[in-house]
Amino acid sequence: MKYLEKKTRNKIDMSEENRSRQLIALIVFLVIGGIIVYSIYTGVLTIAVVKGRSMLPLLREGDIVFIVKTRPENIHVGDVIVYQEPSGSLVVHRVIKIFIEAGKYYYVTLGDNNPGPDIYYGGRIPFDKVVGKVVEINDYIVKIPCIGGLALKIRS
């Protein structure tokens, strides 16, 4: 009988521990979600859905990335940026070179899966065409995989 009571008590303790973990996870999720929604609403943070295969294997079509506005001197070789090409479409590519001419910044970009650098704007993307930098934490791109695929299907 004592074994049965002890086993039942352990189940109750585990259940309470699981509830505590679930509550903490929910609070963390709500706080992070709130920060993201607030940042998007205030314009500090923008989201984009990746379209195409040019950034494989890092980014796949349908991945959602977060973009933060930044100053030109805060963009470095190796950063992934989003810029507007002449037709108005957005491009998500990696910076491979930076030029500063007459105090203005220009970036040479390349899709990780592309054979050569981008040719828009004569191969030098001016900072005024840069929407922002893709958010990274400890050199890892912050993304939500595949979720944006639904948005891409609705658009087409």
N, C-alpha and C positions, 0 to 999 in steps of 0.2 A: 504494500500500500504506500509506503514512504517513497518508493521508487516512482510510482505513478504520480504522486503529488509533486515530487521534485521535477519530473519531466514536464508536467503541465505548467509549473511555475516558470521554467526556462522558456517555454513557448510564449508565455505572456511577456516575459522580460524581452525576448527577441522581438516580439511584435511591437512593443513600445519603442525599442531602439530603432526598428525600421521606420516607424512613424516619425520619430525625431529626425532621422536622416532624410526622409521624404519631405518633411516640413522645411528643413534647411535648404534642400535642393530647390524647392518651390520658391522660397524667399530669394535665393541667389538668382534664379531664373527671372523672377519678376523685377528685381533690381536691375539686372543687366538689360532686360527687355525695356524697362522704363528709361534707362540711360540712352539706349539706341533710339527709341521713339522720340525722346526729347531732342537728341542730337540731330535727327533727321528733320524734325519740325522746325528747329531753330536754324537749320542750314549748315551746321557745323559738320555734319556727316551726311553723305549721300550713298545710296546703294545703286548697284548696277548688276545686270544679269549678263553673264558672259555668253557671247554668241560666236561660234566658230571654233576652229581647232588650232589657232596660231599659238596658243600658250600651253598646249599639251606638253608634258603630263601634269604641270602645276595646276592649271585651270582647265576645266572641261565645260562644254556647252551646258548651260543651265545652272552653273554655279553662281551664287550671289556673292559679290564682293562689296566691301565697305570702302568708301573713298573719303579722305579727309583733305580739306583745302590746306595748302601749305605755301610757304614763301619759296621763291626760286632757289635760294641758297640751301634750302633743306632737302632738295632732291639730289640724290647721289647716284653714281654708277652702281647698277645692281638693283635699284628701286624699281618697282612696278608702278607705272603711272597710267592715268587715263587722260586722253586728249581728244579734241574734236578735230576730225579730218575735214577737208574742204566741203564735202557734201553734207556735213552736219552730223554724221554718224560718230559714235564714240569708239575709240580704240584703246584696248588694254594691253600694253606692251612694256617690256623692260628697257630701262635706260642703259645704253652701252658706252655713250660718250657725252660729254658736256662741253659746250663752247660758250664763252662769254665775249661778246663783241659790243663795244661802245656801251658797256654796262648792262646789256640785255643778255638774258640766258636763252640758249638753244640746246635741244636735246636730240641725240641720235637714238632711235629706239629700234627694238627688234623683238618679234614674237619668238618665244623659246623654241617653237616648232617651225620657224621660218628659215629659209636658206640665206636670206640677206636682210639688211636693215630696211626700215620703212622709207618710202620715197616721197611722201607728202611734204609739202613746203620745201622742196629741194633737198630732202633728207635731213633737214634740221627743224625740229618742232619748236616754234617759239613759245616762251612761257605763257603768253596770253592765250594760247590755245589749250593749255593744260587745265583740266578740270580739277585734278588733285592726285594724290598719292594713295595707292591701295594700302589699307591698314595692315601692318605687320606687328606681331608680338614675338620678340626673341627670334627674329629672322624667319618667322613662319607667317604666311599670308593668312589673314582671318577671312574665312569663307564659309558659306553654307552650301554644301554640295547638292547639286541636282534640283533643288527646290524651284529655281527660276525657270526650269524647263516648261512648266505650266504657263508662265507668262509669255514665253517665246511662242508657244503653240497658239495662245489666244491672239497674239499680234499678227500671226501669219495666216 
